[in-house]
């Protein structure tokens, strides 16, 4: 039996909160970050369309174990709807399928918005990553197939108008639960108003417990990478080739601890002795007057980092998922 080789890259762990530029896919963004950090493992929490910009949380190493907690978190979007046309993709990429000369009034907009707050039923866009019989909906749609996507319940916690550049353009901000498609909001509100509509700008401002201030641009990452590149004779390198990064301190300063994704969970602080036991997969008795007897989900911090996610039963923390660390 062939022996598995040593994983390539650094066993770095943490969250990088990328400000993804417009025109780049989420998978490409993750791959670029993974190369910059020379990381063994990377993944993202929530796809962001190429036409959208803004927050794309990227997990490196052990932090990928906390991705589900970010995926389940609320998201804030700022988006611009152009009234008067509906497209196949519900944004500017697809051709127009329906149009209208009707201009929505302020009163009509205020009324229709009330229908899209709270728990609503929503059909995802034809061009979405939803899987239909194992195939992505956008692949089927691009192949010319009619895609039948079932409606699903989603939650819109907040929906506000933040600007009205002109009578056919409205800028909204929304706080949404998991699985909400902003493009579907534009499509459905346009249909209800009778004027149709599609997204022309979309930016994600926050995801889960990560605020807008955490975002880092590729320009900032590249500048940090340049600080750590090896010094070589430019005449000895291939034309256009960049020296490799050998010092990662400046890049690593942008990483957040994996625990940053767990803001909604109960936090347990452990001593060094307790930390050693938890890292070995063993439960530890929690002491202190305020220590809970039971908690369905909690995380343990020790030695200055996230050690484990688990539960509290009869006053003891029981690790379910242990983190190797950075």
C-alpha positions in Angstrom: 0.0 0.0 0.0 1.4 3.4 -1.0 2.4 5.7 1.8 0.6 9.0 1.9 2.9 11.9 1.4 3.3 14.9 3.7 0.8 17.6 2.9 2.2 20.5 1.0 2.1 23.9 2.5 2.0 25.4 6.0 -0.4 24.1 8.7 -1.6 27.6 9.3 -5.0 28.1 10.9 -7.3 31.1 11.0 -9.9 33.2 9.3 -9.0 35.7 6.6 -12.0 38.1 5.9 -11.5 39.0 2.3 -13.0 42.0 0.5 -13.6 40.1 -2.7 -13.4 42.3 -5.8 -16.1 42.3 -8.4 -15.4 40.0 -11.4 -13.7 37.2 -9.4 -15.4 33.9 -8.4 -15.3 32.7 -4.9 -13.3 29.5 -5.8 -10.7 31.6 -7.6 -10.5 34.0 -4.6 -9.9 31.1 -2.2 -7.2 29.6 -4.4 -5.4 32.9 -4.6 -5.4 33.3 -0.8 -4.3 29.7 -0.3 -1.3 30.4 -2.6 -0.4 33.6 -0.9 -0.4 31.9 2.5 1.1 28.7 1.2 -1.6 27.0 3.3 -2.3 23.3 3.4 -6.1 23.7 3.4 -8.6 26.5 2.7 -12.3 26.9 2.2 -14.9 29.7 2.2 -18.1 30.4 4.1 -20.8 31.3 1.6 -20.4 31.7 -2.2 -20.4 35.3 -3.5 -21.3 35.7 -7.2 -18.5 37.0 -9.5 -20.6 40.2 -10.2 -20.8 40.8 -6.4 -18.1 42.3 -4.2 -17.6 42.4 -0.5 -17.1 40.0 2.4 -15.9 36.4 1.6 -14.7 34.8 4.9 -11.9 32.3 4.0 -10.9 29.6 6.5 -7.4 28.2 6.6 -6.4 24.9 8.1 -8.2 23.9 11.3 -10.5 27.0 11.0 -12.3 25.1 8.2 -13.9 23.1 11.0 -15.8 26.2 12.0 -17.2 27.0 8.5 -20.7 25.7 9.3 -21.1 28.2 12.2 -20.4 31.1 9.8 -22.6 29.7 7.1 -25.5 29.6 9.5 -25.0 33.3 10.5 -26.9 36.3 9.3 -25.6 38.3 6.3 -25.9 42.0 5.5 -26.1 43.0 1.8 -26.3 46.4 0.1 -27.8 46.0 -3.4 -29.1 48.2 -6.2 -32.2 47.3 -8.2 -32.9 48.7 -11.7 -36.6 48.8 -12.3 -38.2 48.2 -15.8 -36.7 44.9 -16.8 -36.3 41.3 -15.7 -33.5 39.1 -16.9 -32.8 35.4 -17.1 -30.1 35.7 -14.4 -31.9 38.4 -12.3 -28.8 40.6 -12.7 -27.0 42.3 -15.6 -25.4 39.2 -17.1 -28.5 37.7 -18.7 -30.7 39.0 -21.5 -34.0 40.8 -20.7 -37.0 38.6 -20.7 -39.7 41.1 -19.6 -39.9 44.8 -19.5 -42.2 47.7 -18.4 -42.4 51.4 -18.6 -44.0 51.6 -15.2 -42.1 53.5 -12.5 -42.7 52.4 -8.9 -43.9 55.1 -6.5 -42.5 55.6 -3.0 -45.8 54.4 -1.5 -45.8 51.2 -3.7 -42.2 50.4 -2.7 -43.0 50.9 1.0 -46.0 48.6 0.7 -44.2 45.8 -1.3 -41.3 45.8 1.1 -43.6 44.7 4.0 -44.1 41.4 2.1 -40.4 40.7 2.1 -39.6 41.1 5.8 -39.7 38.1 8.2 -40.0 34.5 7.1 -40.9 34.4 3.4 -41.1 31.7 0.7 -38.5 32.2 -2.1 -37.6 30.4 -5.3 -33.8 30.6 -5.9 -32.6 32.1 -9.2 -32.4 29.8 -12.2 -28.7 30.7 -12.4 -27.7 29.6 -8.9 -25.5 27.0 -7.2 -28.6 25.0 -6.1 -28.2 21.3 -7.0 -30.9 19.6 -9.1 -30.4 15.8 -9.3 -26.7 16.3 -8.6 -26.2 19.1 -11.2 -25.8 22.8 -10.4 -28.8 24.8 -11.5 -26.6 27.3 -13.4 -25.0 24.5 -15.4 -28.4 23.2 -16.4 -29.7 26.7 -17.2 -26.6 27.5 -19.4 -27.2 24.3 -21.2 -30.7 25.5 -22.2 -32.6 23.2 -19.8 -35.7 24.4 -18.0 -34.8 24.3 -14.3 -37.6 23.6 -11.8 -36.4 24.8 -8.4 -38.7 24.3 -5.4 -39.5 27.3 -3.2 -37.9 27.4 0.3 -38.5 29.3 3.5 -35.9 32.0 4.2 -35.8 34.9 6.7 -35.3 38.6 5.9 -34.7 40.3 9.3 -34.4 43.8 7.9 -35.1 45.4 4.5 -34.6 49.2 4.1 -34.1 51.7 1.3 -30.8 53.6 1.7 -30.8 55.7 -1.5 -32.8 56.5 -4.6 -30.4 57.7 -7.3 -33.3 58.1 -9.8 -36.9 57.0 -10.3 -35.8 53.7 -11.9 -33.0 52.9 -9.4 -33.3 52.0 -5.7 -30.5 51.0 -3.3 -31.5 48.7 -0.5 -29.8 47.2 2.5 -31.0 43.8 3.9 -30.1 41.6 6.8 -30.8 38.0 5.8 -30.7 34.5 7.2 -29.1 31.5 5.6 -30.0 30.6 2.0 -31.6 34.0 1.1 -31.0 35.1 -2.5 -30.9 38.9 -3.0 -31.4 38.4 -6.8 -34.7 36.6 -6.0 -35.8 39.6 -3.8 -35.2 41.9 -6.8 -37.1 39.6 -9.2 -40.0 39.0 -6.9 -40.5 42.7 -5.8 -40.3 43.7 -9.4 -43.1 41.3 -10.3 -45.2 42.4 -7.4 -44.8 46.0 -8.5 -45.6 45.2 -12.1 -42.5 47.0 -13.3 -40.0 44.1 -13.1 -36.5 44.5 -11.8 -32.9 43.1 -11.6 -29.8 43.6 -9.6 -27.1 46.0 -11.0 -24.8 46.2 -8.0 -24.4 43.8 -5.0 -22.1 44.0 -2.1 -22.0 41.8 1.0 -21.1 43.9 4.1 -21.0 41.2 6.8 -21.3 37.5 7.5 -22.0 36.0 10.9 -20.0 37.5 13.6 -17.5 39.2 11.2 -18.1 43.0 10.8 -17.4 45.1 7.8 -14.2 46.5 9.5 -12.6 43.0 9.3 -12.3 43.0 5.5 -8.9 42.9 3.9 -8.3 43.6 0.2 -6.0 41.7 -2.2 -3.9 44.9 -2.5 -3.2 44.8 1.2 -2.5 41.1 1.1 -0.1 41.5 -1.8 1.7 44.3 0.0 2.1 42.1 3.1 3.4 39.2 0.9 6.0 41.5 -0.7 7.4 42.3 2.8 8.2 38.6 3.1 9.5 37.8 -0.3 13.1 36.4 -0.6 15.7 38.7 -1.9 17.1 37.4 -5.2 19.2 38.6 -8.1 16.6 39.9 -10.5 18.9 39.0 -13.4 18.8 35.4 -12.2 15.0 35.0 -12.2 12.8 34.3 -15.1 11.1 37.2 -16.8 7.9 38.1 -15.0 8.5 35.6 -12.2 8.1 36.9 -8.6 10.3 35.7 -5.8 8.5 33.4 -3.4 7.3 34.4 0.1 9.6 33.1 2.8 8.5 35.2 5.7 4.8 35.2 6.5 4.6 37.4 9.6 2.9 40.4 7.8 0.4 38.1 6.1 -0.3 36.1 9.3 -1.1 39.4 11.1 -4.3 39.6 9.1 -5.6 36.2 10.3 -8.3 36.0 13.0 -8.3 33.1 15.4 -10.7 30.3 14.5 -12.7 31.2 17.6 -13.8 34.4 15.9 -16.4 32.4 14.0 -18.0 31.1 17.3 -19.4 34.3 18.7 -22.9 32.7 19.3 -21.5 29.8 21.4 -20.7 29.7 25.1 -17.0 30.2 25.8 -15.0 28.1 28.3 -11.6 29.2 29.4 -9.2 26.4 30.5 -6.1 26.2 32.5 -2.9 24.7 31.1 -3.7 21.4 32.7 -7.3 21.4 31.5 -6.1 22.3 28.0 -3.7 19.3 27.9 -6.6 17.0 28.8 -9.0 18.5 26.2 -6.4 18.3 23.5 -6.2 14.6 24.2 -9.9 14.3 23.8 -10.8 14.0 27.5 -13.6 15.9 29.3 -12.7 18.4 32.1 -14.7 19.5 35.1 -15.5 23.2 35.1 -15.1 25.1 38.3 -16.5 28.4 39.4 -19.9 29.7 40.6 -21.0 30.8 37.1 -20.0 27.7 35.3 -23.1 26.2 33.6 -24.1 22.6 34.3 -25.4 22.0 30.8 -24.8 23.6 27.4 -25.6 22.0 24.1 -22.7 23.7 22.3 -19.7 25.5 23.6 -16.0 26.2 22.7 -12.9 26.0 24.8 -10.1 28.5 24.8 -6.7 27.7 26.3 -3.1 28.5 25.7 -4.2 31.6 23.9 -6.2 29.9 21.1 -9.2 27.8 20.2 -8.8 24.2 21.5 -12.1 22.5 20.9 -15.8 22.6 20.3 -18.0 20.5 22.4 -20.8 20.4 25.0 -21.2 20.9 28.7 -22.8 18.0 30.6 -23.2 17.8 34.3 -20.7 20.5 34.8 -18.0 19.0 32.6 -16.8 20.2 29.1 -16.8 17.3 26.7 -14.8 18.0 23.5 -16.3 16.8 20.2 -13.9 18.5 17.8 -10.3 19.2 18.8 -8.2 21.8 17.0 -4.5 21.2 16.3 -3.6 24.9 16.3 -1.5 27.3 14.3 
